[in-house]
Amino acid sequence: MSLAEGETLRDKQIGLLERMLHLNRDGTPDLTLAMDKEEIIWKVLIMDLKAQEIISSILRMNDLMKCGITWHSLINIRRVNMPDTPAIYFVEPTIENIVIIIEDINLDKYDEFYINFTTSIDRNLLEEFAKKASMLGKANKIKQIYDQYLNFVVTESNLFSLGMSKYFYKFNNPRVSEDEIEQYVEKISNGLLSAVITSDSIPIIRCPQGGAAELIATLLDSKLRDYLNNSRGLSNGGAPAGGGGALNVNKRPVLVLLDRNIDLTSMFAHSWIYQCMVSDVFTLKRNRITIRKYSEKSSNNPTQQEYDLDPRDFFWNKYSGLPFPDTVENADIELNLYKKEAQELTNKTGISSMNDINNLKSDDSADTYHIQQAVDLLPELTIRKRTLDMHMDILASLIGELQAKNLDKFFEVEQNVGSTKVQQEFLNLFNEASERNNGSDKLRTFLILILTVDTLSDDFIQTIRKKFSETYPELDLSSFDYIVKFKQLSKLNNYANFNDYSQKSNSGSDVSNNASALLGGLSSKLYGLTEGRITEGLTSIASKIKNFIPEKKQLPITNIVESIMDPLNNASKSWIQVTDEYLFFDPKLRGGHSKQPKRQAYDDSLVFVVGGGNYIEYQNLQEWAASSTQAGSKDSKRVIYGSTDIISPTLFLEECAELGRA
């Protein structure tokens, strides 16, 4: 969007949060860089759960310390009085939070109060807040009140969510009331308003007619108009009601609002992409990975290991979007590179291990220059080693799950849905034994077949349902019933295009068998990991496996975005015809809807899915944006992807099961 060259949505949000922690003042928030330039103010940070989610996804304890935060706490727990210390509040603008803040002011809990709301506060509530503070006679303690417009969680450079779970279920529940829908639409539009203001631009809004996307687009268009009217007269360097600054009204990105119903298949799909596999097989939530580790003695009761992904994690930032075999290969390369650099450094200092650097003294075996060089490089090398060890452990655990559940074969069947043999391939996979229960994986794959293969007969579908009931009695098949009914009602208007995508896949049954055999070889190598070290020969095996990965294809959401952002170069007329019918909103124009616009190209977009998103779509969009830039276009394409929540296939399966029961 209107982000500076190379700047991402995450960069923008970090900058605004750090400015808030600097008491919304200009200048560097990093006290280590400002020691001699300004007075250092140590502060405490008070948050609610929503604000904690926003901050914890991108800032760590060290980051808070650099910004002068000595202590932080949730607002709704008992806190000690610190009457000599200023406090920064970062909370949602709710009545409950306002009541607690008023009580804190009355008790003189802190010296000064800097109030920051995650989004805009209702005017009536703000007036009530001011009235209560005035009645206490302590209004002078309140130094600032800001609407920060930061009510969204960023987990990747250009990936965000509103942290609103189960909205696919909520919008599609037959028992949902109009009042409830209005509340959902209001909440989502407020979150999107924050993302737009943070990205610092006024977008053109496009969305399909009907459904939640149109309701949200209409309300967001109105909110942006109000925001612009309230901010008029401010310079680009000014700050309107919040910390977002004045919007750039010249460069026009496009905001593409979509309903989850446009494509359910990607929500069930298995993937070879490292990030997608971590989210699917393990748990990836707000940059925290929780993996399962099995021991030989206890294969039924795994232990859990948690890892935090630092925004500066060089390995994740470089390789999370690559296919799994490529990631393994690069892990081997990075580890060897680290070992080489560490060895060169130790050779210069005359020591045998990096662990001995702290004990170095200037003597005949190492001159002062090399000692200092080793000491300076030690923190960086230590972080690199810790990062590599973490990913080695994740990769080893991941390959164990892949082997125990035959997950590579589910991916192959899903890539081969256009084949006439796909029904038999699925039956073979269904009947194949596995070390650990993979019933839900089989269910996900069959739901994809239901959604994408028109030749499946009702008898075949019901036969498979019976087999699931008999083989996996613990499995809730309500999601099965919902998807069958969903296909019947929708008549697959949106899924014909996905069939085209699937039929172009170049993976066949022979490829599946070869890839499975090679995966077994890779597994045996990765099981040999000791203290994060990959055994020799892994690179060549991973290189062979990646030859069997099918050519990447564009998902429906990517086809839609391409048709809107780059209509002149889009070869698919069917998608162009679909997006030509999308509604058009321009918050800068008077009168709401405008007449159907001429097709125009956009360099930047914000793509938002109502009802849940996933890492597969995010990576597919980023790949398209990168390929469009490399294809020789004059301007680079940038895509920000967001959703009400970024969820795993397992969680989406549960939502569909709830709808099946409803």
PESUL-V727113 format. One record per residue. N is the residue number from 0. RES is the residue in three letters. PSI is psi in radians with two decimals (* if undefined). Layout:
N,RES,PSI ; N,RES,PSI
This chain:
0,MET,-2.49 ; 1,SER,0.74 ; 2,LEU,2.61 ; 3,ALA,2.78 ; 4,GLU,2.14 ; 5,GLY,-0.14 ; 6,GLU,2.41 ; 7,THR,3.00 ; 8,LEU,-0.65 ; 9,ARG,-0.75 ; 10,ASP,-0.76 ; 11,LYS,-0.77 ; 12,GLN,-0.69 ; 13,ILE,-0.77 ; 14,GLY,-0.73 ; 15,LEU,-0.64 ; 16,LEU,-0.73 ; 17,GLU,-0.64 ; 18,ARG,-0.70 ; 19,MET,-0.74 ; 20,LEU,-0.29 ; 21,HIS,0.39 ; 22,LEU,0.60 ; 23,ASN,0.59 ; 24,ARG,2.77 ; 25,ASP,2.89 ; 26,GLY,2.97 ; 27,THR,2.34 ; 28,PRO,-0.25 ; 29,ASP,1.90 ; 30,LEU,-0.42 ; 31,THR,-0.31 ; 32,LEU,-0.15 ; 33,ALA,0.31 ; 34,MET,-0.71 ; 35,ASP,-0.03 ; 36,LYS,-0.45 ; 37,GLU,2.87 ; 38,GLU,2.36 ; 39,ILE,2.22 ; 40,ILE,2.04 ; 41,TRP,2.37 ; 42,LYS,2.91 ; 43,VAL,2.68 ; 44,LEU,2.17 ; 45,ILE,2.20 ; 46,MET,2.79 ; 47,ASP,-3.11 ; 48,LEU,-0.69 ; 49,LYS,-0.81 ; 50,ALA,-0.63 ; 51,GLN,-0.70 ; 52,GLU,-0.74 ; 53,ILE,-0.83 ; 54,ILE,-0.76 ; 55,SER,-0.36 ; 56,SER,-0.33 ; 57,ILE,-0.26 ; 58,LEU,2.44 ; 59,ARG,3.07 ; 60,MET,-0.74 ; 61,ASN,-0.65 ; 62,ASP,-0.72 ; 63,LEU,-0.70 ; 64,MET,-0.73 ; 65,LYS,-0.49 ; 66,CYS,0.16 ; 67,GLY,0.24 ; 68,ILE,1.96 ; 69,THR,-0.32 ; 70,TRP,2.52 ; 71,HIS,2.71 ; 72,SER,2.77 ; 73,LEU,2.60 ; 74,ILE,-0.48 ; 75,ASN,0.32 ; 76,ILE,2.90 ; 77,ARG,2.25 ; 78,ARG,2.55 ; 79,VAL,2.65 ; 80,ASN,2.38 ; 81,MET,1.24 ; 82,PRO,-0.25 ; 83,ASP,0.08 ; 84,THR,2.32 ; 85,PRO,2.64 ; 86,ALA,2.36 ; 87,ILE,2.16 ; 88,TYR,2.28 ; 89,PHE,1.74 ; 90,VAL,2.87 ; 91,GLU,2.58 ; 92,PRO,1.26 ; 93,THR,2.78 ; 94,ILE,-0.71 ; 95,GLU,-0.77 ; 96,ASN,-0.68 ; 97,ILE,-0.73 ; 98,VAL,-0.74 ; 99,ILE,-0.72 ; 100,ILE,-0.75 ; 101,ILE,-0.72 ; 102,GLU,-0.72 ; 103,ASP,-0.70 ; 104,ILE,-0.75 ; 105,ASN,-0.60 ; 106,LEU,0.04 ; 107,ASP,0.75 ; 108,LYS,-0.58 ; 109,TYR,2.90 ; 110,ASP,-0.87 ; 111,GLU,2.69 ; 112,PHE,2.12 ; 113,TYR,1.85 ; 114,ILE,2.18 ; 115,ASN,2.16 ; 116,PHE,2.49 ; 117,THR,-0.50 ; 118,THR,-3.08 ; 119,SER,2.43 ; 120,ILE,2.46 ; 121,ASP,2.41 ; 122,ARG,-0.74 ; 123,ASN,-0.68 ; 124,LEU,-0.66 ; 125,LEU,-0.73 ; 126,GLU,-0.66 ; 127,GLU,-0.68 ; 128,PHE,-0.83 ; 129,ALA,-0.68 ; 130,LYS,-0.79 ; 131,LYS,-0.77 ; 132,ALA,-0.67 ; 133,SER,-0.69 ; 134,MET,-0.51 ; 135,LEU,-0.31 ; 136,GLY,0.36 ; 137,LYS,0.46 ; 138,ALA,-0.42 ; 139,ASN,-0.28 ; 140,LYS,-0.37 ; 141,ILE,1.91 ; 142,LYS,-0.50 ; 143,GLN,2.60 ; 144,ILE,2.06 ; 145,TYR,2.45 ; 146,ASP,1.98 ; 147,GLN,-0.34 ; 148,TYR,0.94 ; 149,LEU,0.57 ; 150,ASN,0.98 ; 151,PHE,2.75 ; 152,VAL,2.14 ; 153,VAL,2.22 ; 154,THR,-0.38 ; 155,GLU,3.06 ; 156,SER,-0.76 ; 157,ASN,0.71 ; 158,LEU,2.26 ; 159,PHE,2.83 ; 160,SER,2.84 ; 161,LEU,-0.01 ; 162,GLY,0.53 ; 163,MET,1.83 ; 164,SER,2.69 ; 165,LYS,0.57 ; 166,TYR,-0.30 ; 167,PHE,-0.78 ; 168,TYR,-0.77 ; 169,LYS,-0.72 ; 170,PHE,-0.44 ; 171,ASN,-0.02 ; 172,ASN,2.14 ; 173,PRO,-0.29 ; 174,ARG,0.06 ; 175,VAL,2.43 ; 176,SER,2.88 ; 177,GLU,-0.65 ; 178,ASP,-0.70 ; 179,GLU,-0.73 ; 180,ILE,-0.72 ; 181,GLU,-0.70 ; 182,GLN,-0.75 ; 183,TYR,-0.79 ; 184,VAL,-0.72 ; 185,GLU,-0.79 ; 186,LYS,-0.77 ; 187,ILE,-0.74 ; 188,SER,-0.60 ; 189,ASN,-0.73 ; 190,GLY,-0.73 ; 191,LEU,-0.63 ; 192,LEU,-0.72 ; 193,SER,-0.78 ; 194,ALA,-0.70 ; 195,VAL,-0.79 ; 196,ILE,-0.70 ; 197,THR,-0.66 ; 198,SER,-0.21 ; 199,ASP,0.87 ; 200,SER,2.83 ; 201,ILE,1.93 ; 202,PRO,2.73 ; 203,ILE,2.42 ; 204,ILE,2.24 ; 205,ARG,2.45 ; 206,CYS,2.73 ; 207,PRO,2.74 ; 208,GLN,2.51 ; 209,GLY,2.73 ; 210,GLY,-3.14 ; 211,ALA,-0.60 ; 212,ALA,-0.72 ; 213,GLU,-0.72 ; 214,LEU,-0.76 ; 215,ILE,-0.73 ; 216,ALA,-0.74 ; 217,THR,-0.79 ; 218,LEU,-0.69 ; 219,LEU,-0.70 ; 220,ASP,-0.76 ; 221,SER,-0.73 ; 222,LYS,-0.67 ; 223,LEU,-0.64 ; 224,ARG,-0.80 ; 225,ASP,-0.73 ; 226,TYR,-0.74 ; 227,LEU,-0.73 ; 228,ASN,-0.68 ; 229,ASN,-0.32 ; 230,SER,-0.01 ; 231,ARG,2.54 ; 232,GLY,-0.18 ; 233,LEU,2.54 ; 234,SER,2.97 ; 235,ASN,-0.42 ; 236,GLY,-0.05 ; 237,GLY,3.05 ; 238,ALA,1.97 ; 239,PRO,-2.62 ; 240,ALA,-0.44 ; 241,GLY,-2.89 ; 242,GLY,0.08 ; 243,GLY,-0.31 ; 244,GLY,3.01 ; 245,ALA,2.46 ; 246,LEU,2.58 ; 247,ASN,1.89 ; 248,VAL,0.09 ; 249,ASN,-0.97 ; 250,LYS,2.23 ; 251,ARG,1.83 ; 252,PRO,-3.14 ; 253,VAL,2.37 ; 254,LEU,2.02 ; 255,VAL,1.95 ; 256,LEU,2.19 ; 257,LEU,2.65 ; 258,ASP,2.57 ; 259,ARG,-0.47 ; 260,ASN,-0.21 ; 261,ILE,-0.43 ; 262,ASP,1.89 ; 263,LEU,-0.34 ; 264,THR,-0.71 ; 265,SER,-0.37 ; 266,MET,-0.39 ; 267,PHE,-0.27 ; 268,ALA,2.61 ; 269,HIS,2.68 ; 270,SER,2.73 ; 271,TRP,-0.16 ; 272,ILE,2.34 ; 273,TYR,-0.92 ; 274,GLN,-0.77 ; 275,CYS,-0.68 ; 276,MET,-0.69 ; 277,VAL,-0.76 ; 278,SER,-0.61 ; 279,ASP,-0.94 ; 280,VAL,-0.66 ; 281,PHE,-2.59 ; 282,THR,2.20 ; 283,LEU,1.86 ; 284,LYS,2.11 ; 285,ARG,0.85 ; 286,ASN,0.48 ; 287,ARG,2.18 ; 288,ILE,2.24 ; 289,THR,2.01 ; 290,ILE,2.78 ; 291,ARG,2.40 ; 292,LYS,2.18 ; 293,TYR,2.49 ; 294,SER,2.83 ; 295,GLU,-0.53 ; 296,LYS,-0.47 ; 297,SER,1.53 ; 298,SER,-0.23 ; 299,ASN,-0.31 ; 300,ASN,1.42 ; 301,PRO,2.66 ; 302,THR,2.81 ; 303,GLN,2.48 ; 304,GLN,2.25 ; 305,GLU,2.42 ; 306,TYR,2.39 ; 307,ASP,2.27 ; 308,LEU,1.96 ; 309,ASP,2.44 ; 310,PRO,-0.37 ; 311,ARG,0.23 ; 312,ASP,1.82 ; 313,PHE,-0.63 ; 314,PHE,-0.80 ; 315,TRP,-0.76 ; 316,ASN,-0.56 ; 317,LYS,-0.61 ; 318,TYR,-0.04 ; 319,SER,-0.42 ; 320,GLY,0.11 ; 321,LEU,2.75 ; 322,PRO,2.63 ; 323,PHE,-0.82 ; 324,PRO,-0.65 ; 325,ASP,-0.67 ; 326,THR,-0.75 ; 327,VAL,-0.77 ; 328,GLU,-0.75 ; 329,ASN,-0.52 ; 330,ALA,-0.72 ; 331,ASP,-0.76 ; 332,ILE,-0.81 ; 333,GLU,-0.68 ; 334,LEU,-0.74 ; 335,ASN,-0.64 ; 336,LEU,-0.74 ; 337,TYR,-0.82 ; 338,LYS,-0.67 ; 339,LYS,-0.81 ; 340,GLU,-0.72 ; 341,ALA,-0.69 ; 342,GLN,-0.73 ; 343,GLU,-0.68 ; 344,LEU,-0.74 ; 345,THR,-0.58 ; 346,ASN,-0.67 ; 347,LYS,-0.56 ; 348,THR,-0.15 ; 349,GLY,0.32 ; 350,ILE,2.91 ; 351,SER,-0.29 ; 352,SER,2.61 ; 353,MET,-0.42 ; 354,ASN,-0.31 ; 355,ASP,0.00 ; 356,ILE,-0.71 ; 357,ASN,-0.32 ; 358,ASN,0.11 ; 359,LEU,2.49 ; 360,LYS,2.68 ; 361,SER,2.00 ; 362,ASP,-2.87 ; 363,ASP,-0.41 ; 364,SER,-0.23 ; 365,ALA,2.18 ; 366,ASP,2.88 ; 367,THR,-0.68 ; 368,TYR,-0.83 ; 369,HIS,-0.56 ; 370,ILE,-0.82 ; 371,GLN,-0.68 ; 372,GLN,-0.74 ; 373,ALA,-0.76 ; 374,VAL,-0.69 ; 375,ASP,-0.63 ; 376,LEU,-0.24 ; 377,LEU,-0.81 ; 378,PRO,-0.76 ; 379,GLU,-0.77 ; 380,LEU,-0.62 ; 381,THR,-0.75 ; 382,ILE,-0.73 ; 383,ARG,-0.81 ; 384,LYS,-0.75 ; 385,ARG,-0.72 ; 386,THR,-0.77 ; 387,LEU,-0.74 ; 388,ASP,-0.70 ; 389,MET,-0.84 ; 390,HIS,-0.54 ; 391,MET,-0.74 ; 392,ASP,-0.74 ; 393,ILE,-0.78 ; 394,LEU,-0.74 ; 395,ALA,-0.77 ; 396,SER,-0.63 ; 397,LEU,-0.75 ; 398,ILE,-0.53 ; 399,GLY,-0.73 ; 400,GLU,-0.71 ; 401,LEU,-0.77 ; 402,GLN,-0.71 ; 403,ALA,-0.45 ; 404,LYS,0.04 ; 405,ASN,0.69 ; 406,LEU,-0.46 ; 407,ASP,-0.53 ; 408,LYS,-0.54 ; 409,PHE,-0.74 ; 410,PHE,-0.74 ; 411,GLU,-0.75 ; 412,VAL,-0.75 ; 413,GLU,-0.57 ; 414,GLN,-0.26 ; 415,ASN,0.47 ; 416,VAL,-0.34 ; 417,GLY,-0.13 ; 418,SER,2.57 ; 419,THR,-0.26 ; 420,LYS,0.13 ; 421,VAL,-0.59 ; 422,GLN,-0.76 ; 423,GLN,-0.65 ; 424,GLU,-0.70 ; 425,PHE,-0.73 ; 426,LEU,-0.73 ; 427,ASN,-0.73 ; 428,LEU,-0.68 ; 429,PHE,-0.71 ; 430,ASN,-0.14 ; 431,GLU,2.33 ; 432,ALA,2.67 ; 433,SER,2.74 ; 434,GLU,-0.68 ; 435,ARG,2.72 ; 436,ASN,2.16 ; 437,ASN,0.55 ; 438,GLY,-0.74 ; 439,SER,-0.55 ; 440,ASP,-0.71 ; 441,LYS,-0.69 ; 442,LEU,-0.77 ; 443,ARG,-0.78 ; 444,THR,-0.70 ; 445,PHE,-0.58 ; 446,LEU,-0.62 ; 447,ILE,-0.70 ; 448,LEU,-0.74 ; 449,ILE,-0.74 ; 450,LEU,-0.46 ; 451,THR,-0.34 ; 452,VAL,1.91 ; 453,ASP,-0.28 ; 454,THR,-0.01 ; 455,LEU,2.18 ; 456,SER,2.77 ; 457,ASP,-0.64 ; 458,ASP,-0.74 ; 459,PHE,-0.74 ; 460,ILE,-0.78 ; 461,GLN,-0.53 ; 462,THR,-0.75 ; 463,ILE,-0.67 ; 464,ARG,-0.72 ; 465,LYS,-0.70 ; 466,LYS,-0.68 ; 467,PHE,-0.77 ; 468,SER,-0.68 ; 469,GLU,-0.67 ; 470,THR,-0.61 ; 471,TYR,1.25 ; 472,PRO,-0.38 ; 473,GLU,-0.16 ; 474,LEU,2.25 ; 475,ASP,2.03 ; 476,LEU,0.26 ; 477,SER,-0.58 ; 478,SER,-0.63 ; 479,PHE,-0.85 ; 480,ASP,-0.69 ; 481,TYR,-0.77 ; 482,ILE,-0.66 ; 483,VAL,-0.79 ; 484,LYS,-0.66 ; 485,PHE,-0.78 ; 486,LYS,-0.69 ; 487,GLN,-0.73 ; 488,LEU,-0.68 ; 489,SER,-0.34 ; 490,LYS,0.42 ; 491,LEU,0.61 ; 492,ASN,-0.65 ; 493,ASN,-0.20 ; 494,TYR,-0.18 ; 495,ALA,-0.65 ; 496,ASN,-0.58 ; 497,PHE,-0.58 ; 498,ASN,-0.73 ; 499,ASP,-0.76 ; 500,TYR,-0.76 ; 501,SER,-0.65 ; 502,GLN,-0.34 ; 503,LYS,-0.06 ; 504,SER,2.48 ; 505,ASN,0.33 ; 506,SER,2.35 ; 507,GLY,-3.09 ; 508,SER,-0.62 ; 509,ASP,-0.72 ; 510,VAL,-0.73 ; 511,SER,-0.80 ; 512,ASN,-0.77 ; 513,ASN,-0.74 ; 514,ALA,-0.66 ; 515,SER,-0.72 ; 516,ALA,-0.74 ; 517,LEU,-0.61 ; 518,LEU,-0.65 ; 519,GLY,-0.69 ; 520,GLY,-0.71 ; 521,LEU,-0.67 ; 522,SER,-0.80 ; 523,SER,-0.58 ; 524,LYS,-0.78 ; 525,LEU,-0.48 ; 526,TYR,-0.26 ; 527,GLY,0.13 ; 528,LEU,2.35 ; 529,THR,2.02 ; 530,GLU,0.74 ; 531,GLY,0.16 ; 532,ARG,2.28 ; 533,ILE,2.38 ; 534,THR,2.84 ; 535,GLU,2.67 ; 536,GLY,-0.13 ; 537,LEU,-0.68 ; 538,THR,-0.79 ; 539,SER,-0.64 ; 540,ILE,-0.78 ; 541,ALA,-0.63 ; 542,SER,-0.66 ; 543,LYS,-0.71 ; 544,ILE,-0.71 ; 545,LYS,-0.27 ; 546,ASN,-0.32 ; 547,PHE,0.00 ; 548,ILE,2.21 ; 549,PRO,2.74 ; 550,GLU,2.39 ; 551,LYS,2.44 ; 552,LYS,2.78 ; 553,GLN,2.37 ; 554,LEU,2.86 ; 555,PRO,-0.71 ; 556,ILE,-0.63 ; 557,THR,-0.67 ; 558,ASN,-0.69 ; 559,ILE,-0.83 ; 560,VAL,-0.71 ; 561,GLU,-0.71 ; 562,SER,-0.55 ; 563,ILE,-0.73 ; 564,MET,-0.58 ; 565,ASP,1.07 ; 566,PRO,-0.50 ; 567,LEU,-0.51 ; 568,ASN,0.10 ; 569,ASN,2.12 ; 570,ALA,-0.21 ; 571,SER,1.80 ; 572,LYS,-0.54 ; 573,SER,-0.70 ; 574,TRP,-0.63 ; 575,ILE,-0.73 ; 576,GLN,-0.64 ; 577,VAL,-0.88 ; 578,THR,-0.37 ; 579,ASP,-0.45 ; 580,GLU,-0.07 ; 581,TYR,2.57 ; 582,LEU,2.73 ; 583,PHE,2.16 ; 584,PHE,2.38 ; 585,ASP,1.82 ; 586,PRO,-0.28 ; 587,LYS,-0.33 ; 588,LEU,2.63 ; 589,ARG,2.52 ; 590,GLY,0.13 ; 591,GLY,-2.14 ; 592,HIS,2.45 ; 593,SER,3.02 ; 594,LYS,2.81 ; 595,GLN,2.13 ; 596,PRO,2.80 ; 597,LYS,2.67 ; 598,ARG,2.36 ; 599,GLN,2.70 ; 600,ALA,2.63 ; 601,TYR,2.51 ; 602,ASP,-0.50 ; 603,ASP,2.52 ; 604,SER,2.69 ; 605,LEU,2.06 ; 606,VAL,2.15 ; 607,PHE,2.27 ; 608,VAL,2.17 ; 609,VAL,2.03 ; 610,GLY,0.26 ; 611,GLY,2.38 ; 612,GLY,-3.13 ; 613,ASN,2.89 ; 614,TYR,-0.41 ; 615,ILE,-0.82 ; 616,GLU,-0.71 ; 617,TYR,-0.85 ; 618,GLN,-0.64 ; 619,ASN,-0.69 ; 620,LEU,-0.71 ; 621,GLN,-0.64 ; 622,GLU,-0.73 ; 623,TRP,-0.76 ; 624,ALA,-0.74 ; 625,ALA,-0.72 ; 626,SER,-0.59 ; 627,SER,-0.65 ; 628,THR,-0.75 ; 629,GLN,-0.35 ; 630,ALA,-0.06 ; 631,GLY,0.22 ; 632,SER,2.67 ; 633,LYS,-0.67 ; 634,ASP,2.55 ; 635,SER,2.60 ; 636,LYS,2.35 ; 637,ARG,2.31 ; 638,VAL,2.18 ; 639,ILE,2.26 ; 640,TYR,2.32 ; 641,GLY,2.91 ; 642,SER,2.97 ; 643,THR,-0.59 ; 644,ASP,2.54 ; 645,ILE,2.00 ; 646,ILE,2.80 ; 647,SER,2.83 ; 648,PRO,-0.62 ; 649,THR,-0.76 ; 650,LEU,-0.64 ; 651,PHE,-0.61 ; 652,LEU,-0.69 ; 653,GLU,-0.65 ; 654,GLU,-0.76 ; 655,CYS,-0.61 ; 656,ALA,-0.70 ; 657,GLU,-0.70 ; 658,LEU,-0.63 ; 659,GLY,-0.67 ; 660,ARG,-0.52 ; 661,ALA,*
